[in-house]
Amino acid sequence: MITFQRRKTDCLSKTDKSSIGSWDKPIKFLCDEINKKKEFYTLSSCSGRVVLIKNLEKKQPDMFVFRSHKKVKSKKLLNELNKASKTKETLIFKQEPPILHVCCDSLEDAENILERAHIAGWKNSGIMSIRGRIVLELRSTEYLALPIMEKGEILVKDEFLEILVKESNKRIERGWEKIGKLLKLIESLKL
């Protein structure tokens, strides 16, 4: 039987398979802190992002038209929409919250992290799996999604795009604040 520590070592030694090839800077320190503790290791993470995504039935390698893990400018987003309009695609605008998957050695350990996540404002969090390994999904609540382009036609006015970007940037910042809160609570975790 493979031990928890062996699975942790194997997982953390693998090459990063994410589309950006590394941790997002705003969540890196939180992942490092979790991985320092012998009872936990991270499986995947995102500090929050803004994307323009093709409205597809299934995930595909070219589904992202635009992706940013930072705050965005409305001019940049409009440029990306104008470029995409030539393809006659249907696009969805999404602002997604921080998300983190954590493997835990025991249910008690999972409850310790989950409690701290809820205190830090990661309200959409819970235990995903207890078969084979205990996995938590920690997810914050900042989320926006709406169709923004239909068959190459931008569906919103420039003024609305400005408001959308401003609100998305606020939510990205709020997510980063929650990452910081959770980091402090994990640092103080005594097991």
C-alpha positions as CSV (number, residue, x, y, z in Angstrom):
1,M,0.0,0.0,0.0
2,I,1.3,3.4,-1.0
3,T,1.7,5.8,2.0
4,F,0.4,9.3,2.1
5,Q,4.0,10.6,2.3
6,R,4.9,8.6,-0.8
7,R,2.0,10.0,-2.8
8,K,2.9,13.5,-1.6
9,T,6.5,13.1,-2.7
10,D,5.4,11.7,-6.1
11,C,2.8,14.4,-6.7
12,L,5.1,17.3,-5.8
13,S,8.0,16.0,-7.9
14,K,5.9,15.8,-11.1
15,T,6.2,18.4,-13.9
16,D,3.6,21.2,-13.7
17,K,1.0,20.3,-16.3
18,S,-1.0,23.6,-16.0
19,S,-1.5,25.7,-19.1
20,I,0.8,28.4,-17.6
21,G,3.4,25.9,-16.4
22,S,3.7,27.3,-12.8
23,W,1.8,28.5,-9.8
24,D,0.1,31.9,-10.1
25,K,2.2,34.4,-8.0
26,P,-0.7,35.4,-5.7
27,I,-1.3,31.8,-4.6
28,K,2.3,30.5,-4.6
29,F,3.1,31.3,-1.0
30,L,-0.2,29.6,0.2
31,C,0.7,26.5,-1.8
32,D,4.2,26.5,-0.4
33,E,2.9,26.8,3.2
34,I,0.4,23.9,2.7
35,N,3.1,21.7,1.1
36,K,5.4,22.4,4.1
37,K,3.0,20.6,6.4
38,K,3.4,16.8,6.5
39,E,-0.4,16.3,6.6
40,F,-1.2,18.1,3.3
41,Y,-0.2,18.7,-0.3
42,T,-1.7,20.7,-3.1
43,L,-2.9,19.1,-6.3
44,S,-3.9,22.2,-8.3
45,S,-4.5,25.9,-7.8
46,C,-5.5,29.1,-9.4
47,S,-5.4,32.6,-7.9
48,G,-8.4,33.7,-9.9
49,R,-8.6,34.8,-13.5
50,V,-10.4,36.6,-16.3
51,V,-11.1,34.6,-19.5
52,L,-12.8,34.8,-22.8
53,I,-13.7,31.3,-23.7
54,K,-15.3,29.6,-26.6
55,N,-18.8,28.3,-25.9
56,L,-18.0,24.7,-26.5
57,E,-19.6,21.4,-25.3
58,K,-16.3,19.9,-24.3
59,K,-12.9,21.2,-23.2
60,Q,-10.5,21.7,-26.1
61,P,-6.9,22.9,-26.2
62,D,-7.9,26.1,-28.1
63,M,-10.9,27.0,-26.1
64,F,-9.3,30.0,-24.4
65,V,-9.3,33.2,-26.6
66,F,-7.9,35.3,-23.7
67,R,-6.7,34.5,-20.2
68,S,-5.3,36.6,-17.4
69,H,-4.4,35.8,-13.8
70,K,-4.0,39.5,-13.2
71,K,-6.4,42.5,-13.2
72,V,-7.3,43.5,-16.8
73,K,-7.8,46.7,-18.7
74,S,-11.0,47.2,-20.7
75,K,-9.0,48.4,-23.7
76,K,-7.1,45.0,-23.7
77,L,-10.3,43.1,-23.4
78,L,-11.9,45.1,-26.2
79,N,-8.9,44.4,-28.4
80,E,-9.2,40.7,-27.8
81,L,-12.9,40.8,-28.6
82,N,-12.2,42.7,-31.8
83,K,-9.6,40.1,-32.8
84,A,-12.0,37.2,-32.0
85,S,-14.9,38.8,-33.9
86,K,-13.2,37.8,-37.2
87,T,-13.6,34.1,-36.3
88,K,-17.4,34.4,-35.8
89,E,-17.1,32.6,-32.5
90,T,-19.6,32.7,-29.6
91,L,-17.6,33.7,-26.5
92,I,-18.3,33.7,-22.8
93,F,-16.7,36.2,-20.4
94,K,-15.7,34.7,-17.1
95,Q,-14.1,36.1,-14.0
96,E,-13.3,33.1,-11.8
97,P,-12.4,32.9,-8.1
98,P,-9.4,31.4,-6.4
99,I,-9.5,27.6,-6.3
100,L,-7.2,25.1,-4.6
101,H,-7.3,21.3,-4.4
102,V,-5.6,19.9,-1.3
103,C,-5.0,16.2,-0.5
104,C,-5.2,15.5,3.3
105,D,-3.8,12.7,5.3
106,S,-7.0,12.3,7.4
107,L,-10.5,13.6,7.8
108,E,-9.5,15.5,10.9
109,D,-6.7,17.2,8.9
110,A,-9.3,18.0,6.1
111,E,-11.6,19.5,8.7
112,N,-8.8,21.7,10.0
113,I,-8.1,23.2,6.6
114,L,-11.8,23.4,5.7
115,E,-12.6,25.3,8.9
116,R,-9.8,27.8,8.2
117,A,-10.9,28.2,4.5
118,H,-14.5,29.1,5.6
119,I,-13.2,31.6,8.2
120,A,-11.0,33.2,5.4
121,G,-14.1,33.6,3.1
122,W,-13.6,30.5,0.9
123,K,-17.3,29.7,1.3
124,N,-17.7,27.3,-1.7
125,S,-15.4,24.7,-0.2
126,G,-15.8,21.1,0.8
127,I,-14.6,17.6,0.7
128,M,-14.5,16.3,-2.9
129,S,-13.4,12.8,-2.3
130,I,-12.7,10.3,0.5
131,R,-12.1,7.2,-1.8
132,G,-8.5,6.3,-2.1
133,R,-7.4,9.8,-0.9
134,I,-9.1,12.7,0.9
135,V,-9.3,15.7,-1.4
136,L,-10.6,19.2,-0.6
137,E,-11.8,21.7,-3.1
138,L,-11.3,25.2,-1.6
139,R,-13.1,27.8,-3.7
140,S,-13.9,31.4,-3.1
141,T,-17.1,33.1,-4.1
142,E,-16.0,35.8,-6.6
143,Y,-17.6,34.7,-9.9
144,L,-19.0,36.4,-13.0
145,A,-20.0,34.8,-16.3
146,L,-22.0,36.0,-19.2
147,P,-22.1,35.6,-23.0
148,I,-20.2,38.5,-24.5
149,M,-20.0,37.7,-28.2
150,E,-22.4,35.8,-30.4
151,K,-21.3,34.8,-33.9
152,G,-18.6,37.4,-34.0
153,E,-20.8,40.3,-32.7
154,I,-19.9,41.9,-29.4
155,L,-23.1,41.9,-27.3
156,V,-22.3,44.7,-24.9
157,K,-21.5,48.4,-25.3
158,D,-18.1,49.9,-24.4
159,E,-19.7,51.5,-21.2
160,F,-20.9,48.1,-20.0
161,L,-17.5,46.6,-20.8
162,E,-15.9,49.2,-18.6
163,I,-18.2,48.4,-15.7
164,L,-17.7,44.7,-16.2
165,V,-13.9,45.0,-16.1
166,K,-14.0,47.3,-13.0
167,E,-16.2,44.8,-11.2
168,S,-14.1,41.8,-12.2
169,N,-10.9,43.6,-11.0
170,K,-12.5,44.2,-7.7
171,R,-13.4,40.6,-7.4
172,I,-9.9,39.5,-8.4
173,E,-8.5,41.7,-5.6
174,R,-11.0,40.4,-3.1
175,G,-9.9,36.8,-4.0
176,W,-6.2,37.7,-3.5
177,E,-7.1,39.2,-0.1
178,K,-8.8,35.8,0.8
179,I,-5.7,34.0,-0.3
180,G,-3.7,36.2,2.2
181,K,-6.2,35.5,5.0
182,L,-6.0,31.7,4.4
183,L,-2.2,31.8,4.3
184,K,-2.1,33.4,7.7
185,L,-4.6,30.9,9.1
186,I,-2.6,28.0,7.6
187,E,0.7,29.4,9.0
188,S,-0.8,29.4,12.5
189,L,-2.1,25.8,12.1
190,K,-0.5,23.6,14.7
191,L,-1.0,19.8,14.2
